[in-house]
Amino acid sequence: MSPARVRFLLDAFPARRVLVVGDLMLDEFIYGRVGRISPEAPVPVVEVTRQESYPGGAANVARNLREFTPRVDLMGLVGTDPHGERLRALLREEGIALDGVGADSAHQTIVKTRIIARQQHVVRVDREVRGAPAPARHRVALDWLQANLAGFDALILEDYGKGFLTQPFVDEVGALAAGAGKLLTVDPNPGNPLRWPGAAAVKPNRAEAFAAAGRPPSEPAPDATEDVALVEVGEILMEKWDCPMLLVTLGEQGMMLFQRGRTPYALPTRAQEVFDVSGAGDTVIAVFTLALAAGAAPEEAAELANHAAGVVVGKLGTATLTPAELLESFERE
């Protein structure tokens, strides 16, 4: 895709409004240095030098979108605990609309804390209690969606398997989106095997795709276009999820786009360096969806998402990228 076409699509992004629905989290990063082993146990002692917090999970998808359009809304649930307040404050600072976000004292805000020393990921600590919200919480969310759906160009269902997305809730969201003619895309989680009615595209990674298709993991072929097992899994999922498009991310092999009645479209990775893959999938679903909403062809949307992923894996933490960085990736190529 030419840089001129990329510029044209990027110029269309700010006019699009997108709603992200799913599991909200707070990502914490504790950075430090290791100079000795603990005398209490054979583990490194990390001397903390700085600490940062970012919106995580579905909130990171919204954060990625916000780099390209000022019109981003979020739907999900946080607790009334300090972590929930911190997450809401970070999202407000980024200009993300929170009218669809509920706060519940019975809900514990999900927190993922990563400890990193000299660019090495030492350990991750998760604080979470998985479970679906009370039915009344979902009802409030659906009523809000029905009242505001006309203003959105696209919806993203971001499933981290923590409980916010349930089949009855997803069924209603899908029906509302389909009834209003809205673009709906999905980032699924094999630990929460749901149907995705009304979805135009579903985006698993390779491991998630094989798990969702009920196939054992297999070693990738050197050439993704000759990966027979992957193609079979793609065909299974297109039928299972009844979706027109399936975008499977393949790590260092890039990604593959499946469409009904068409030969799978393979995209080699654009990554120059890989420092951290945290949140790369969030970037892919954000850019892919926004591109489709802006009128890009599916292959163009996949190219944009592939280049976007290639940029963010070269950064530490749950990073985002700017339109200028995305354009530069195409110009460099």
C-alpha positions in Angstrom: 0.0 0.0 0.0 1.4 3.4 -1.0 2.1 6.1 1.6 -0.4 8.3 -0.2 -3.1 5.8 0.4 -2.0 5.4 4.0 -2.2 9.2 4.5 -5.7 9.3 3.0 -7.0 6.6 5.4 -5.3 8.2 8.4 -6.9 11.5 7.5 -10.3 9.7 7.7 -9.7 8.2 11.1 -10.4 11.2 13.4 -14.0 11.4 12.1 -14.8 7.8 13.2 -16.2 7.1 16.7 -15.5 3.6 18.2 -16.8 1.9 21.3 -14.7 -0.7 23.1 -16.5 -3.3 25.2 -14.8 -5.7 27.5 -12.6 -6.5 30.5 -10.9 -3.4 32.0 -7.6 -3.6 33.8 -4.8 -1.5 35.2 -1.3 -2.4 34.0 1.5 -1.5 36.4 5.2 -1.6 35.4 7.9 -1.5 38.1 11.4 -0.9 36.7 14.6 -1.4 38.6 18.0 -2.9 38.6 19.4 -6.2 39.9 22.7 -6.2 41.6 22.5 -9.2 44.0 20.7 -12.4 45.0 18.5 -12.3 48.1 19.9 -14.0 51.2 16.4 -15.2 52.0 15.9 -17.3 48.8 17.7 -17.8 45.5 15.9 -14.9 43.7 17.1 -11.6 42.4 16.7 -8.4 44.5 15.2 -5.7 42.3 16.0 -2.2 43.4 13.1 0.0 42.2 14.0 3.0 40.1 10.6 4.0 38.8 7.0 2.9 38.5 4.3 3.6 35.8 0.7 2.7 35.3 -1.4 2.4 32.1 -4.9 1.4 31.1 -4.9 -2.4 30.3 -7.1 -5.0 28.7 -10.0 -3.5 26.8 -8.9 -0.1 28.1 -5.6 -0.5 26.3 -7.5 -1.0 23.0 -9.3 2.3 23.7 -5.9 3.9 24.4 -4.6 2.7 21.1 -7.6 4.1 19.3 -7.2 7.4 21.0 -3.9 8.0 19.2 -5.9 8.1 15.9 -9.3 9.5 16.8 -10.6 11.8 19.6 -13.9 9.9 19.6 -13.4 6.8 21.7 -15.8 5.4 24.2 -15.4 2.5 26.7 -17.8 0.1 28.3 -16.9 -2.2 31.1 -16.7 -2.4 34.9 -14.2 -1.3 37.6 -14.2 -1.5 41.3 -14.6 1.4 43.7 -11.1 0.6 45.1 -8.0 2.8 44.6 -6.9 0.9 41.5 -10.3 1.5 39.9 -10.0 5.2 40.7 -6.5 5.2 39.2 -7.7 3.5 36.1 -10.5 6.0 35.6 -8.2 8.9 36.1 -5.7 7.6 33.5 -8.5 7.2 31.0 -9.9 10.6 31.6 -6.4 12.1 31.1 -6.3 10.4 27.7 -9.7 11.8 26.7 -11.6 8.5 26.6 -15.3 8.8 27.3 -16.3 6.7 30.4 -20.1 7.1 30.4 -20.4 3.4 29.6 -18.1 2.3 32.5 -19.7 1.2 35.7 -18.2 1.1 39.2 -19.2 -1.6 41.6 -18.0 -2.0 45.2 -18.5 -5.8 44.8 -16.0 -5.8 41.9 -12.3 -5.9 42.4 -10.4 -3.9 39.7 -8.1 -6.2 37.8 -4.4 -5.3 38.2 -1.4 -6.8 36.4 2.0 -5.8 37.9 5.1 -6.4 35.8 8.6 -6.2 37.4 11.3 -5.4 34.8 15.0 -5.2 35.4 17.4 -4.0 32.7 14.7 -4.7 30.1 14.2 -8.2 31.3 10.7 -9.2 32.5 11.4 -10.7 35.9 7.9 -11.6 37.1 4.2 -10.6 36.7 1.8 -10.4 39.7 -2.0 -10.6 38.9 -4.7 -9.4 41.2 -8.1 -10.5 40.0 -11.3 -12.3 40.8 -13.0 -13.6 37.7 -16.7 -13.7 37.3 -19.6 -12.2 35.5 -21.2 -8.9 36.7 -24.6 -9.0 38.3 -27.4 -9.2 35.6 -28.5 -5.7 36.6 -25.0 -4.3 35.6 -25.3 -5.8 32.1 -28.8 -4.4 31.8 -27.6 -0.9 32.6 -24.8 -1.3 30.0 -27.2 -2.6 27.3 -29.7 0.2 27.9 -26.9 2.8 27.6 -25.7 1.1 24.4 -29.2 1.1 22.9 -29.6 4.8 23.7 -26.2 5.8 22.2 -25.5 3.2 19.4 -26.5 5.6 16.6 -23.4 7.7 17.3 -20.9 4.9 16.8 -19.2 3.8 13.6 -17.8 0.6 15.0 -17.8 -1.6 18.1 -15.0 -3.8 19.4 -15.6 -6.7 21.8 -12.3 -7.3 23.7 -12.4 -10.5 25.7 -9.7 -11.2 28.2 -11.7 -14.0 29.7 -12.2 -12.2 33.1 -16.0 -12.4 33.0 -17.5 -9.1 31.6 -18.4 -10.7 28.3 -21.0 -13.5 28.7 -23.0 -15.2 25.9 -26.4 -13.5 26.8 -24.7 -10.1 26.9 -22.7 -10.7 23.7 -25.9 -12.0 21.9 -27.7 -8.7 22.8 -24.7 -6.5 21.7 -24.5 -8.4 18.4 -28.2 -8.1 17.8 -28.1 -4.3 18.5 -25.1 -3.8 16.3 -26.5 -5.8 13.4 -29.9 -4.1 13.7 -28.2 -0.7 13.4 -25.8 -1.8 10.6 -22.7 -1.1 12.8 -19.3 -2.7 12.2 -18.6 -5.2 15.0 -15.2 -6.8 15.5 -14.0 -9.2 18.2 -10.7 -10.1 19.9 -11.6 -13.5 21.5 -10.3 -15.6 24.4 -10.3 -19.4 24.0 -10.8 -19.7 27.8 -14.2 -18.1 27.3 -15.7 -20.0 24.3 -18.4 -17.7 23.0 -20.3 -17.3 19.7 -20.0 -13.9 18.1 -23.3 -13.1 16.4 -23.2 -10.1 14.1 -19.3 -9.9 14.0 -17.7 -8.8 10.8 -14.3 -10.0 11.9 -12.7 -12.0 14.6 -9.0 -11.6 15.5 -7.3 -14.5 17.5 -3.6 -15.2 17.6 -2.3 -18.5 16.3 -2.5 -20.3 19.7 -6.0 -19.0 20.4 -7.1 -20.0 16.9 -6.0 -23.6 17.3 -7.6 -23.8 20.8 -10.9 -22.3 19.5 -10.9 -24.8 16.6 -10.3 -27.7 18.9 -7.1 -28.6 17.2 -3.8 -29.5 18.9 -1.0 -26.9 18.6 1.4 -27.5 15.7 4.7 -26.1 14.6 4.3 -23.3 12.1 5.5 -24.0 8.6 8.5 -21.9 7.5 6.2 -20.2 4.9 2.8 -19.2 6.4 1.1 -19.6 2.9 2.1 -23.3 3.1 0.9 -23.9 6.7 -1.8 -26.5 6.0 -2.8 -26.8 9.6 -3.3 -23.0 9.9 -5.4 -22.9 6.8 -7.6 -25.7 8.1 -8.1 -23.9 11.4 -9.0 -20.7 9.6 -11.7 -22.6 7.6 -13.1 -24.2 10.8 -13.3 -20.9 12.6 -14.9 -19.1 9.7 -17.6 -21.7 9.8 -17.9 -21.9 13.6 -18.1 -18.2 14.1 -20.0 -17.5 10.9 -18.0 -14.3 10.2 -17.0 -12.8 6.9 -13.4 -12.2 8.0 -10.8 -13.8 10.3 -7.5 -12.2 11.1 -5.0 -14.5 12.7 -1.8 -12.9 14.1 1.3 -15.1 13.8 4.0 -13.4 15.9 7.3 -13.3 14.0 5.5 -14.6 10.9 3.1 -11.6 10.7 -0.5 -12.4 10.2 -3.0 -14.1 7.9 -6.4 -12.7 6.7 -9.1 -15.2 5.8 -12.2 -14.1 3.8 -15.1 -16.1 2.5 -14.5 -17.4 -1.0 -11.0 -16.0 -1.2 -7.4 -17.3 -0.9 -5.9 -16.5 2.5 -3.9 -13.4 2.4 -0.5 -13.7 4.2 1.3 -10.6 5.6 5.0 -11.0 6.7 6.0 -9.2 9.9 7.1 -5.6 9.7 8.9 -5.6 13.1 12.4 -4.2 13.0 13.2 -5.1 16.6 11.2 -6.9 19.3 11.5 -5.6 22.9 8.0 -6.4 24.3 4.9 -8.0 22.8 2.6 -6.8 25.7 -0.6 -5.3 24.2 0.4 -5.8 20.5 -2.9 -7.7 19.9 -4.7 -4.7 21.3 -3.0 -2.5 18.8 -3.9 -4.8 15.9 -7.6 -5.0 16.7 -7.8 -1.2 17.2 -6.1 -0.2 13.9 -7.8 -3.0 11.9 -11.2 -1.9 13.1 -10.7 1.8 12.7 -9.3 1.2 9.2 -12.4 -0.8 8.2 -14.7 1.9 9.7 -12.8 4.5 7.6 -13.5 2.6 4.3 -10.3 0.6 3.9 -10.5 -2.7 2.1 -9.9 -5.7 4.4 -6.4 -6.3 2.9 -5.5 -2.6 3.5 -6.9 -2.7 7.1 -4.7 -5.8 7.7 -1.6 -4.1 6.2 -2.1 -1.1 8.5 -2.6 -3.4 11.5 0.5 -5.4 10.6 2.7 -2.3 10.4 1.2 -1.0 13.6 2.1 -4.2 15.4 5.6 -4.0 14.0 6.1 -0.6 15.6 4.7 -1.3 19.1 6.6 -4.5 19.7 9.8 -2.4 19.4 8.7 -0.5 22.5 8.7 -1.5 26.2 5.4 -1.9 28.1 1.8 -1.7 26.8 2.8 0.8 24.2 0.8 2.7 21.6 1.9 4.3 18.3 1.1 7.6 16.6 -0.2 8.2 13.0 3.2 9.6 12.2 5.0 6.4 13.3 2.6 4.3 11.3 3.1 6.4 8.2 6.8 6.3 8.7 6.7 2.5 8.7 5.2 2.5 5.2 7.6 5.2 4.0 10.6 3.2 5.3 9.4 0.1 3.4 
